[in-house]
Amino acid sequence: MQFVLKRAKSYLKKPKVTVSLFFLFVLTLIFWFCLPNPLFNSPTSYVIDDDQGQLLGASIANDGQWRFPYNPTVPEKFKQCIITFEDKRFEHHPGFDIVAFSRAIKQNLSSKKVSSGGSTLTMQVIRLATRHKRNIWNKLKEIFMAMRLEVTHSKSEILALYTSNAPFGTNVIGLDAASWRYFGRSPDKLSWGEMAAMAVLPNSPSLVHPGRNRAILLRKRNSLLDKLHKAGIIDSTTAALARLEPVPDRPMALPQLAPHLLQRFKADHQAKPEGDTRITSSIKSSLQQQVNNILEQHHSLLKANDINNIAAIVLDVETGATLAYAGNISHREDPQMESDVDVIDAPRSPGSTLKPLLYAAMLHDGLILPNSLMPDVPTMIAGYHPENFDLGYDGAVPASRALSRSLNVPAVKMLQQYKYERFYDFLHKAGITTLTKPADHYGLSLILGGGENTLWELSGAYADMARVLNHYNKNNGKYDPADFHNPVYEKKAAAKPELEKSGLLDAASIYYTFQAMEEVMRPGEEMLWQQFSSSQRVAWKTGTSFGFRDGWAIGVTPKYVVGVWVGNTDGEGRPGLTGINTAAPALFEIFRLLPVSRDWFEMPMGEMVKINVCKQSGYRAGQYCQDADEQYVPKSGLKALVCPYHQLVHLSADAKWQVNGNCEPPDNILNKSWFVLPPSMEYYYKARNYQYHVLPPFRPDCTQAENGNTMEVIYPKNGAKIYVPLEADGTRGRMICNAAHRQPGMKIFWHLDDQYVGETKDFHQVALNPPPGKHILTLVDGNGNTISIEFEVLKK
């Protein structure tokens, strides 16, 4: 061993050896680092495939080429064709084929021109990557670099690099793009004749040109088919049939089944460049096409009312995967349609579509029970005056019915109780990102569409709730925070859940929310609702934005969520543009495309408790609630209020009068439980509920002892700020004041700033014309009961 080391040291001391070794080292470095990194750096097309790998759409690359991203899979037919045509010894040479190169030199010398290059497929990969000009020096460099490529890449990888980057005529690069551009199919579906035509194109890509060179292409294609036959790769019958196939003519348009999803993917990738520019989406092609057709059919009717745009999305509840994504109609030939706008991702006023989220949040926090009575009376809150869609009032309405009928006043009252700041935070936690301004900017109008949301996030929020409910029993009563996430459109494996004891919303609150949503309708349009009934149960909600600019409909089943938006992308409102009239018909037509199932959400019994609930008020039954039911409610319902509307009243023996100990002997007093609403609620409630019994008045001799609230100002409310508009002649208009009194036939005397202005009986309404400034309105009834409120009339 020592002898060997000594000989090596003495050998290295020789200058020629040292220089040789240094030169060998440098040559090795050059050899190892001679390849560009990355090998190909050209921009690629954005491409989306459906869930089965079939092309949905693609966009041209930034350099104007149809170049799909690198595909490691090469169809066997193309492999056989290209090797037979270009490089017979591809599987065996080290990147350079001395036999083919020698033959090429001989042919070029004999013909006195360059008739053959002798390049292997590996060398052609290098030329495509480096874009070398064809000369002897560059040919030598290609040989050197090809041999280097063979060291670190398998033959299949090299063939895939060639297949993805070879020119196929006009502005088409790579087999994937060429197959769709020339034959309208993916490469794996091409016949032997079609694939042979593809294989000869990179050798002379100019052969594909509309109206030119097709005879040469046909001859070269048939020659390759003969070689394949002689090599035993295809039989004589296959070769003969392949020769009869036509060669490609002018390029075809690529599929555009989901152009707006392609647009979204492109924007997402540019914002966060990860992975290549081709994805396998979760879209189902057949469903996507059917949804597109439905939108086109409805658009043909809507445009008669100058409603130009409609969008729809279908989600899978379990994964949140997007099954259909139609961001708009596809009418690019008509710029006025603005069909390029992806409305699914466009912030729009959501109308009433946030009401189910508020209802579920209030149930979750124990602020209400499913059927707790909510006030439905004229309301003025800090200058904000919400109105119901039909401009009517119920006085009081169960919370579930207020949701199903989409009543605005109860929703505002509920948000006032829940606090809009708290609801604002809740929406952010639920994945709503479009509320970018502070909570005070939206205020109570948030629940009626005062903010902006997207169909993407709203549909995702509904899917989140359904997912939480589906998973509750599956996860043994626990919650996975990851169940709340925005929809996805890329096919991905599901992550392992990390379970917690509680969630953003409990399963019972969600269950009762969907129960209330099962029969959503607009007041007065019950017959219209009937024609939307489908063979499967659907919890759904409509929404209409202020000014009839947006119509929404979102539906939920245990398996699917469908969302539809209708309107004009420029924000123009149109008469009749409501969710129930425009979006709901398309919603249920799309649901008919989905697999029908009568299965409904399982009751999450672990999150429920059985308590006594007052039938009349929907609150927890109190000591004076004589008509109570045992009902399952969310566990948080144990914190809900006890019924505030039942009280013990003292009546005369004939039950016609209220009395007290000052005017009636205690032995003669009848003590009875009575359902009593505040006067303003009672005023509207009794007109719609015949079973409601008005509290008897006090007997005249007991009037002075009365302490009950018998009178209430409905409008304006105490502290209200009011603007009274000017009439056409420039004079200031009148404000209509309303009041309610429990006792029929009782007179009310009205005073403005201590000045008598009139009296009313039964129907308590007066028109006043107060000047700008602060005022006091005082009402006195015939029994001497008095009530006063302050309000301010604004100048402008």
Secondary structure, 3 states (H helix, E strand, C coil): CHHHHHHHHHHHCCHHHHHHHHHHHHHHHHHHCCCCCCCCCCCCCEEEECCCCCEEEEECCCCCCEECCCCCCCCHHHHHHHHHHHCCCCCCCCCCCHHHHHHHHHHHHHHCCCCCCCCCHHHHHHHHHHCCCCCHHHHHHHHHHHHHHHHHCCHHHHHHHHHHHCECCCCEECHHHHHHHHHCCCHHHCCHHHHHHHHHCCCCHHHCECCECHHHHHHHHHHHHHHHHHCCCCCHHHHHHHHCCCCCCCCCCCCCCCHHHHHHHHHHHHHCCCCCCEEEECCCHHHHHHHHHHHHHHHHHHHHHCCCEEEEEEEECCCCEEEEEECCCCCCCCHHHCCCCCHHHCCECCCCCCHHHHHHHHHHCCCCCCCCEEEECCCCECCECCCCCCCCCCEEEEHHHHHHCCCHHHHHHHHHHHCHHHHHHHHHHCCCCCCCCCHHHHHHHHHHCCCCECHHHHHHHHHHHHHHHHHHHHCCCCECHHHCCCCECECCCCCCCCCECCCCCCHHHHHHHHHHHCCCCCCCCHHHHHCCCCCCCCEEEEEECCCCCEEEEEEECCCEEEEEEEECCCCCCCCCCCHHHHHHHHHHHHHCCCCCCCCCCCCCHHHEEEEEEECCCCCECCCCCCCEEEEEEEHHHHHCCECCCEEEEEECCCCCCECCCCCCCHHHCEEEEEECCCHHHHHHHHHHCCCCCCCCCECHHHHHHCCCCCEEEEECCCCEEEECCECCCCCECCEEEEEEECCCCCEEEEEECCEEEEEEECCCEEEECCCCEEEEEEEEECCCCEEEEEEEEECC
